Amino acid sequence: MAQRTIHYLLGEELIPLGVRDVERFRVGNVLPDAIEDLVFRNLTHYQVEEQIDGESRRFSDFERFRREFAPLVETDGLYLGYYMHLIEDVCYRRFWNRVRFAPRDMTRANVAVLHNDYHLLNRYIVSRYGIRDELVMPRDFEAEPVNRIYPFLLRDFLDEMRDDFSENPQGTTHYLTEALLERFLAEAMPLCREALRRILAGEEPMDPREWMW
């Protein structure tokens, strides 16, 4: 999955396109990652694995999320942000598998190196795009229907994420370079804009199975 500052950046780029309730959208756009351990990632990201022509393929069933929480995705920024997070991660998965790793290569060791790259890139993202911490914990979040998916550890997650805007680790990225990040953003933004436009316009949403990796 993409690092949380990448999600935040993509969300900030989407907000001017008609997002209402910006504070809730910002939180929703990072919410699926507010989990205790990566073992819960498939659950919060609605990942499905299917056998197609003898090959294992995966996709994120973001449409199931939209149906489960209808009409909140269309009317509530928190749920729209969550939906867009799933879209953003699909873009990232497809890009990453094409330019760096096939799914079988995502070992724990490689993932650890990639996550270190994320920390190294935080300063670049904050400086290059001028993002700042504007995340606000929603009132009575524990009562939100989205917690039916998983008991999200949002308060702790937001506290940890605040460090992303100021940390300055030393070192060189290994897998995700600044140039590669820019390539991803250039590819992902048009797809994310189109997905958001469809939702806000009440048009037919994207088909998750067209976004397999």
CYANA upper distance limits for C-alpha pairs under 8 A (distance plus 0.5 A):
  1 MET  CA     89 ASP  CA      6.11
  1 MET  CA     92 TYR  CA      7.38
  1 MET  CA     93 ARG  CA      7.27
  2 ALA  CA      6 ILE  CA      6.88
  2 ALA  CA      7 HIS  CA      7.31
  2 ALA  CA     88 GLU  CA      8.37
  2 ALA  CA     89 ASP  CA      6.50
  2 ALA  CA     92 TYR  CA      6.73
  3 GLN  CA      7 HIS  CA      7.10
  3 GLN  CA    115 HIS  CA      8.19
  3 GLN  CA    118 TYR  CA      6.57
  4 ARG  CA      8 TYR  CA      6.63
  4 ARG  CA     30 VAL  CA      6.78
  4 ARG  CA     33 ASP  CA      8.25
  4 ARG  CA    161 MET  CA      8.11
  5 THR  CA      9 LEU  CA      6.48
  5 THR  CA    122 ASN  CA      7.34
  5 THR  CA    125 ILE  CA      7.91
  5 THR  CA    164 ASP  CA      7.70
  6 ILE  CA     10 LEU  CA      6.64
  6 ILE  CA    125 ILE  CA      8.27
  7 HIS  CA     11 GLY  CA      6.55
  7 HIS  CA     29 ASN  CA      7.07
  7 HIS  CA     30 VAL  CA      6.88
  7 HIS  CA     85 HIS  CA      7.23
  7 HIS  CA     88 GLU  CA      7.58
  8 TYR  CA     12 GLU  CA      6.72
  8 TYR  CA     26 ARG  CA      7.48
  8 TYR  CA     29 ASN  CA      7.37
  8 TYR  CA     30 VAL  CA      7.34
  9 LEU  CA     13 GLU  CA      6.89
  9 LEU  CA    125 ILE  CA      8.46
  9 LEU  CA    129 TYR  CA      8.28
  9 LEU  CA    131 ILE  CA      7.46
 10 LEU  CA     14 LEU  CA      6.83
 10 LEU  CA     88 GLU  CA      8.31
 10 LEU  CA    185 LEU  CA      8.48
 10 LEU  CA    189 MET  CA      7.70
 11 GLY  CA     15 ILE  CA      6.68
 11 GLY  CA     25 PHE  CA      8.41
 11 GLY  CA     26 ARG  CA      7.10
 11 GLY  CA     29 ASN  CA      7.03
 11 GLY  CA     81 GLY  CA      8.14
 12 GLU  CA     16 PRO  CA      8.20
 12 GLU  CA     26 ARG  CA      8.26
 14 LEU  CA     18 GLY  CA      8.42
 14 LEU  CA     19 VAL  CA      7.83
 14 LEU  CA    192 CYS  CA      8.35
 14 LEU  CA    193 ARG  CA      7.18
 14 LEU  CA    196 LEU  CA      8.36
 15 ILE  CA     19 VAL  CA      5.45
 15 ILE  CA     20 ARG  CA      8.37
 15 ILE  CA     22 VAL  CA      7.45
 17 LEU  CA    193 ARG  CA      8.37
 17 LEU  CA    197 ARG  CA      8.36
 18 GLY  CA    200 LEU  CA      8.03
 19 VAL  CA     25 PHE  CA      8.04
 19 VAL  CA     77 GLY  CA      7.60
 20 ARG  CA     25 PHE  CA      8.25
 20 ARG  CA     76 ASP  CA      8.34
 20 ARG  CA     77 GLY  CA      6.72
 21 ASP  CA     25 PHE  CA      6.84
 21 ASP  CA     76 ASP  CA      7.73
 21 ASP  CA     77 GLY  CA      5.81
 22 VAL  CA     26 ARG  CA      6.66
 22 VAL  CA     77 GLY  CA      7.06
 23 GLU  CA     27 VAL  CA      7.12
 23 GLU  CA     77 GLY  CA      8.21
 23 GLU  CA    134 GLU  CA      8.23
 23 GLU  CA    135 LEU  CA      7.28
 23 GLU  CA    136 VAL  CA      6.90
 24 ARG  CA     28 GLY  CA      6.60
 24 ARG  CA     76 ASP  CA      8.23
 24 ARG  CA     77 GLY  CA      5.56
 24 ARG  CA     78 LEU  CA      4.97
 24 ARG  CA     81 GLY  CA      8.10
 24 ARG  CA    136 VAL  CA      8.31
 24 ARG  CA    138 PRO  CA      7.42
 25 PHE  CA     29 ASN  CA      6.51
 25 PHE  CA     76 ASP  CA      8.40
 25 PHE  CA     77 GLY  CA      4.69
 25 PHE  CA     78 LEU  CA      5.08
 25 PHE  CA     79 TYR  CA      7.79
 25 PHE  CA     80 LEU  CA      6.98
 25 PHE  CA     81 GLY  CA      5.07
 25 PHE  CA     82 TYR  CA      8.27
 26 ARG  CA     30 VAL  CA      7.48
 26 ARG  CA     77 GLY  CA      8.47
 26 ARG  CA     78 LEU  CA      7.85
 26 ARG  CA     81 GLY  CA      6.97
 26 ARG  CA    135 LEU  CA      6.94
 27 VAL  CA     31 LEU  CA      6.44
 27 VAL  CA     78 LEU  CA      6.88
 27 VAL  CA     81 GLY  CA      7.61
 27 VAL  CA    135 LEU  CA      6.74
 27 VAL  CA    136 VAL  CA      7.63
 27 VAL  CA    137 MET  CA      7.93
 28 GLY  CA     32 PRO  CA      8.11
 28 GLY  CA     77 GLY  CA      7.63
 28 GLY  CA     78 LEU  CA      4.76
 28 GLY  CA     79 TYR  CA      6.49
 28 GLY  CA     80 LEU  CA      7.53
 28 GLY  CA     81 GLY  CA      4.72
 28 GLY  CA     82 TYR  CA      5.00
 28 GLY  CA     85 HIS  CA      8.19
 29 ASN  CA     78 LEU  CA      7.87
 29 ASN  CA     80 LEU  CA      8.30
 29 ASN  CA     81 GLY  CA      4.53
 29 ASN  CA     82 TYR  CA      5.39
 29 ASN  CA     83 TYR  CA      8.07
 29 ASN  CA     84 MET  CA      6.92
 29 ASN  CA     85 HIS  CA      5.53
 30 VAL  CA     34 ALA  CA      7.82
 30 VAL  CA     81 GLY  CA      8.13
 30 VAL  CA     82 TYR  CA      7.58
 30 VAL  CA     85 HIS  CA      7.15
 31 LEU  CA     82 TYR  CA      6.88
 31 LEU  CA    152 PHE  CA      8.09
 31 LEU  CA    154 LEU  CA      7.40
 32 PRO  CA     41 ARG  CA      8.28
 32 PRO  CA     44 THR  CA      5.97
 32 PRO  CA     45 HIS  CA      6.94
 32 PRO  CA     82 TYR  CA      7.14
 32 PRO  CA     85 HIS  CA      7.84
 32 PRO  CA    152 PHE  CA      8.44
 33 ASP  CA     41 ARG  CA      7.74
 33 ASP  CA     44 THR  CA      8.12
 34 ALA  CA    152 PHE  CA      6.12
 34 ALA  CA    153 LEU  CA      5.86
 34 ALA  CA    154 LEU  CA      5.93
 34 ALA  CA    157 PHE  CA      5.95
 35 ILE  CA     40 PHE  CA      7.23
 35 ILE  CA     41 ARG  CA      7.99
 35 ILE  CA    152 PHE  CA      6.33
 35 ILE  CA    153 LEU  CA      6.38
 35 ILE  CA    154 LEU  CA      8.48
 35 ILE  CA    157 PHE  CA      8.42
 36 GLU  CA     40 PHE  CA      8.04
 36 GLU  CA    153 LEU  CA      7.53
 37 ASP  CA     41 ARG  CA      8.09
 40 PHE  CA     44 THR  CA      6.98
 41 ARG  CA     45 HIS  CA      6.35
 42 ASN  CA     46 TYR  CA      6.30
 42 ASN  CA     47 GLN  CA      5.41
 42 ASN  CA     48 VAL  CA      8.30
 43 LEU  CA     47 GLN  CA      7.17
 43 LEU  CA    149 ILE  CA      7.92
 43 LEU  CA    150 TYR  CA      8.33
 44 THR  CA    149 ILE  CA      7.01
 44 THR  CA    150 TYR  CA      7.35
 45 HIS  CA     60 SER  CA      6.83
 45 HIS  CA     61 ASP  CA      8.41
 45 HIS  CA     62 PHE  CA      8.34
 45 HIS  CA     86 LEU  CA      6.76
 46 TYR  CA     60 SER  CA      5.71
 46 TYR  CA     61 ASP  CA      5.82
 46 TYR  CA     62 PHE  CA      7.07
 46 TYR  CA     64 ARG  CA      8.28
 46 TYR  CA     65 PHE  CA      7.82
 47 GLN  CA     58 ARG  CA      7.24
 47 GLN  CA     59 PHE  CA      6.12
 47 GLN  CA     60 SER  CA      4.82
 47 GLN  CA     61 ASP  CA      6.65
 48 VAL  CA     58 ARG  CA      6.01
 48 VAL  CA     59 PHE  CA      5.96
 48 VAL  CA     60 SER  CA      6.62
 48 VAL  CA     61 ASP  CA      7.27
 49 GLU  CA     56 SER  CA      7.16
 49 GLU  CA     57 ARG  CA      6.15
 49 GLU  CA     58 ARG  CA      4.90
 49 GLU  CA     59 PHE  CA      7.21
 50 GLU  CA     56 SER  CA      6.23
 50 GLU  CA     57 ARG  CA      5.86
 50 GLU  CA     58 ARG  CA      6.72
 51 GLN  CA     55 GLU  CA      5.83
 51 GLN  CA     56 SER  CA      5.09
 51 GLN  CA     57 ARG  CA      6.65
 52 ILE  CA     56 SER  CA      6.83
 52 ILE  CA     57 ARG  CA      7.24
 57 ARG  CA    212 MET  CA      6.99
 57 ARG  CA    213 TRP  CA      6.46
 58 ARG  CA    212 MET  CA      6.03
 58 ARG  CA    213 TRP  CA      6.08
 59 PHE  CA     90 VAL  CA      8.02
 59 PHE  CA    208 PRO  CA      7.03
 59 PHE  CA    209 ARG  CA      6.85
 59 PHE  CA    211 TRP  CA      6.89
 59 PHE  CA    212 MET  CA      5.13
 59 PHE  CA    213 TRP  CA      6.91
 60 SER  CA     86 LEU  CA      7.37
 60 SER  CA     90 VAL  CA      7.30
 60 SER  CA    208 PRO  CA      6.86
 60 SER  CA    211 TRP  CA      8.43
 60 SER  CA    212 MET  CA      8.25
 61 ASP  CA     65 PHE  CA      7.43
 61 ASP  CA    208 PRO  CA      6.01
 61 ASP  CA    209 ARG  CA      8.29
 62 PHE  CA     66 ARG  CA      6.87
 62 PHE  CA     83 TYR  CA      6.88
 62 PHE  CA     86 LEU  CA      6.65
 62 PHE  CA     87 ILE  CA      7.74
 62 PHE  CA    208 PRO  CA      6.98
 63 GLU  CA     67 ARG  CA      6.69
 63 GLU  CA    205 PRO  CA      8.21
 63 GLU  CA    206 MET  CA      8.33
 63 GLU  CA    207 ASP  CA      7.90
 63 GLU  CA    208 PRO  CA      7.17
 64 ARG  CA     68 GLU  CA      6.52
 65 PHE  CA     69 PHE  CA      6.79
 65 PHE  CA     83 TYR  CA      7.74
 66 ARG  CA     70 ALA  CA      6.29
 66 ARG  CA     71 PRO  CA      8.23
 66 ARG  CA     72 LEU  CA      8.42
 66 ARG  CA     73 VAL  CA      6.53
 66 ARG  CA     83 TYR  CA      7.55
 67 ARG  CA     71 PRO  CA      8.27
 69 PHE  CA     73 VAL  CA      7.10
 69 PHE  CA     79 TYR  CA      8.24
 69 PHE  CA    146 VAL  CA      8.38
 70 ALA  CA     74 GLU  CA      7.94
 71 PRO  CA     75 THR  CA      6.83
 72 LEU  CA     76 ASP  CA      5.58
 72 LEU  CA     79 TYR  CA      6.46
 72 LEU  CA     80 LEU  CA      7.91
 73 VAL  CA     77 GLY  CA      7.73
 73 VAL  CA     78 LEU  CA      8.30
 73 VAL  CA     79 TYR  CA      5.21
 73 VAL  CA     80 LEU  CA      4.94
 73 VAL  CA     83 TYR  CA      7.52
 74 GLU  CA     79 TYR  CA      8.44
 74 GLU  CA     80 LEU  CA      7.02
 74 GLU  CA    199 ILE  CA      6.96
 74 GLU  CA    200 LEU  CA      7.11
 74 GLU  CA    202 GLY  CA      8.49
 75 THR  CA     80 LEU  CA      8.20
 76 ASP  CA     80 LEU  CA      6.78
 77 GLY  CA     81 GLY  CA      6.39
 78 LEU  CA     82 TYR  CA      6.85
 79 TYR  CA     83 TYR  CA      6.68
 79 TYR  CA    146 VAL  CA      8.35
 80 LEU  CA     84 MET  CA      6.72
 81 GLY  CA     85 HIS  CA      6.66
 82 TYR  CA     86 LEU  CA      7.11
 83 TYR  CA     87 ILE  CA      7.10
 84 MET  CA     88 GLU  CA      6.54
 84 MET  CA    192 CYS  CA      7.77
 84 MET  CA    195 ALA  CA      8.35
 84 MET  CA    196 LEU  CA      7.77
 85 HIS  CA     89 ASP  CA      6.65
 86 LEU  CA     90 VAL  CA      6.78
 87 ILE  CA     91 CYS  CA      6.89
 87 ILE  CA    192 CYS  CA      7.18
 87 ILE  CA    195 ALA  CA      8.16
 88 GLU  CA     92 TYR  CA      6.76
 88 GLU  CA    188 ALA  CA      7.62
 88 GLU  CA    192 CYS  CA      7.12
 89 ASP  CA     93 ARG  CA      6.49
 90 VAL  CA     94 ARG  CA      6.67
 90 VAL  CA    211 TRP  CA      7.22
 90 VAL  CA    212 MET  CA      8.41
 91 CYS  CA     95 PHE  CA      6.64
 91 CYS  CA    188 ALA  CA      6.27
 91 CYS  CA    191 LEU  CA      8.28
 91 CYS  CA    211 TRP  CA      8.45
 92 TYR  CA     96 TRP  CA      6.34
 92 TYR  CA    184 PHE  CA      7.68
 92 TYR  CA    188 ALA  CA      7.97
 93 ARG  CA     97 ASN  CA      6.46
 93 ARG  CA    213 TRP  CA      7.36
 94 ARG  CA     98 ARG  CA      6.74
 94 ARG  CA    211 TRP  CA      8.18
 94 ARG  CA    212 MET  CA      8.01
 94 ARG  CA    213 TRP  CA      6.06
 95 PHE  CA     99 VAL  CA      6.75
 95 PHE  CA    184 PHE  CA      7.21
 96 TRP  CA    100 ARG  CA      5.96
 96 TRP  CA    101 PHE  CA      6.66
 96 TRP  CA    102 ALA  CA      8.48
 97 ASN  CA    101 PHE  CA      5.10
 97 ASN  CA    102 ALA  CA      5.26
 97 ASN  CA    103 PRO  CA      7.17
 97 ASN  CA    213 TRP  CA      7.88
 98 ARG  CA    102 ALA  CA      7.70
100 ARG  CA    175 TYR  CA      8.09
101 PHE  CA    105 ASP  CA      6.15
101 PHE  CA    106 MET  CA      7.23
102 ALA  CA    106 MET  CA      7.66
105 ASP  CA    110 ASN  CA      8.12
106 MET  CA    110 ASN  CA      6.41
106 MET  CA    111 VAL  CA      6.56
107 THR  CA    111 VAL  CA      6.59
108 ARG  CA    112 ALA  CA      6.61
109 ALA  CA    113 VAL  CA      7.00
110 ASN  CA    114 LEU  CA      6.70
111 VAL  CA    115 HIS  CA      6.59
112 ALA  CA    116 ASN  CA      6.84
113 VAL  CA    117 ASP  CA      6.91
113 VAL  CA    174 HIS  CA      7.68
113 VAL  CA    175 TYR  CA      8.15
114 LEU  CA    118 TYR  CA      6.97
114 LEU  CA    174 HIS  CA      7.83
114 LEU  CA    175 TYR  CA      6.66
114 LEU  CA    176 LEU  CA      7.38
115 HIS  CA    119 HIS  CA      7.19
116 ASN  CA    120 LEU  CA      6.89
116 ASN  CA    173 THR  CA      8.16
117 ASP  CA    121 LEU  CA      6.63
117 ASP  CA    172 THR  CA      8.22
117 ASP  CA    173 THR  CA      5.39
117 ASP  CA    174 HIS  CA      7.03
117 ASP  CA    175 TYR  CA      7.45
117 ASP  CA    176 LEU  CA      6.64
117 ASP  CA    177 THR  CA      8.32
118 TYR  CA    122 ASN  CA      6.87
118 TYR  CA    176 LEU  CA      8.17
119 HIS  CA    164 ASP  CA      7.79
119 HIS  CA    167 GLU  CA      8.32
119 HIS  CA    169 PRO  CA      7.55
120 LEU  CA    124 TYR  CA      8.41
120 LEU  CA    168 ASN  CA      7.83
120 LEU  CA    169 PRO  CA      6.33
120 LEU  CA    170 GLN  CA      7.48
120 LEU  CA    171 GLY  CA      7.41
120 LEU  CA    172 THR  CA      7.69
120 LEU  CA    173 THR  CA      7.00
121 LEU  CA    125 ILE  CA      6.73
121 LEU  CA    173 THR  CA      8.16
121 LEU  CA    177 THR  CA      8.45
121 LEU  CA    178 GLU  CA      7.74
122 ASN  CA    126 VAL  CA      6.63
122 ASN  CA    164 ASP  CA      6.47
122 ASN  CA    165 PHE  CA      7.29
122 ASN  CA    167 GLU  CA      7.71
122 ASN  CA    168 ASN  CA      8.27
123 ARG  CA    127 SER  CA      6.49
123 ARG  CA    164 ASP  CA      8.34
123 ARG  CA    165 PHE  CA      7.59
123 ARG  CA    166 SER  CA      7.59
123 ARG  CA    167 GLU  CA      7.19
123 ARG  CA    168 ASN  CA      6.54
124 TYR  CA    128 ARG  CA      6.18
124 TYR  CA    178 GLU  CA      8.23
125 ILE  CA    129 TYR  CA      6.34
125 ILE  CA    130 GLY  CA      8.10
125 ILE  CA    131 ILE  CA      8.11
126 VAL  CA    130 GLY  CA      5.72
126 VAL  CA    131 ILE  CA      5.68
126 VAL  CA    132 ARG  CA      7.51
126 VAL  CA    165 PHE  CA      6.77
127 SER  CA    131 ILE  CA      7.99
131 ILE  CA    165 PHE  CA      8.44
132 ARG  CA    165 PHE  CA      6.97
133 ASP  CA    162 ARG  CA      6.99
133 ASP  CA    165 PHE  CA      7.09
135 LEU  CA    158 LEU  CA      7.82
137 MET  CA    141 PHE  CA      8.11
137 MET  CA    154 LEU  CA      8.29
137 MET  CA    155 ARG  CA      7.26
137 MET  CA    158 LEU  CA      8.25
140 ASP  CA    144 GLU  CA      7.79
142 GLU  CA    147 ASN  CA      7.47
143 ALA  CA    147 ASN  CA      7.98
146 VAL  CA    150 TYR  CA      8.08
147 ASN  CA    151 PRO  CA      5.55
147 ASN  CA    152 PHE  CA      6.79
153 LEU  CA    157 PHE  CA      6.63
154 LEU  CA    158 LEU  CA      6.55
155 ARG  CA    159 ASP  CA      6.78
156 ASP  CA    160 GLU  CA      6.77
157 PHE  CA    161 MET  CA      6.60
158 LEU  CA    162 ARG  CA      6.76
159 ASP  CA    163 ASP  CA      8.06
160 GLU  CA    164 ASP  CA      8.11
161 MET  CA    165 PHE  CA      8.06
162 ARG  CA    166 SER  CA      8.08
163 ASP  CA    167 GLU  CA      6.31
173 THR  CA    177 THR  CA      6.25
176 LEU  CA    180 LEU  CA      6.53
176 LEU  CA    181 LEU  CA      6.99
177 THR  CA    181 LEU  CA      6.64
178 GLU  CA    182 GLU  CA      6.81
179 ALA  CA    183 ARG  CA      6.87
180 LEU  CA    184 PHE  CA      6.78
181 LEU  CA    185 LEU  CA      6.78
182 GLU  CA    186 ALA  CA      6.67
183 ARG  CA    187 GLU  CA      6.86
184 PHE  CA    188 ALA  CA      6.42
185 LEU  CA    189 MET  CA      6.36
186 ALA  CA    190 PRO  CA      8.06
187 GLU  CA    191 LEU  CA      7.83
188 ALA  CA    192 CYS  CA      6.62
189 MET  CA    193 ARG  CA      6.48
190 PRO  CA    194 GLU  CA      6.71
191 LEU  CA    195 ALA  CA      6.75
192 CYS  CA    196 LEU  CA      6.64
193 ARG  CA    197 ARG  CA      6.50
194 GLU  CA    198 ARG  CA      6.73
195 ALA  CA    199 ILE  CA      7.05
195 ALA  CA    205 PRO  CA      7.37
195 ALA  CA    206 MET  CA      6.93
196 LEU  CA    200 LEU  CA      6.68
197 ARG  CA    201 ALA  CA      6.42
198 ARG  CA    202 GLY  CA      6.51
198 ARG  CA    203 GLU  CA      5.38
198 ARG  CA    204 GLU  CA      6.98
198 ARG  CA    205 PRO  CA      6.34
198 ARG  CA    206 MET  CA      8.45
199 ILE  CA    203 GLU  CA      6.70
199 ILE  CA    204 GLU  CA      8.20
199 ILE  CA    205 PRO  CA      6.84
206 MET  CA    210 GLU  CA      8.50
207 ASP  CA    211 TRP  CA      7.89
208 PRO  CA    212 MET  CA      7.75
